[in-house]
């Protein structure tokens, strides 16, 4: 049975994944019990894994190289992810 922590992480990652198509990106949940979000830009082929982790101020998304965003502002997080993957502004 999945822990509450894993369920909450999955909820945050799924919420972000739902916004990605509106920003020209594609995402897929991977990792089973330890979920991460695989995000990529279909035209550039650039991709990254997005992690969600709790902090003292709430949940934070992290991706390479050095990207981050908050669960409190999913739109800004999706835009930052789009910029990191080299997508054109929508």
ABEGO torsion letter per residue (X at the ends): XBBAAAAAAAAAAAAAAAAAAAAGBBBBBBGEABBBBBBBBAAAGBBBBBBBBBBAAEBBBBBOBGBBBBAABAAAAAAAAAAAAGBBBX
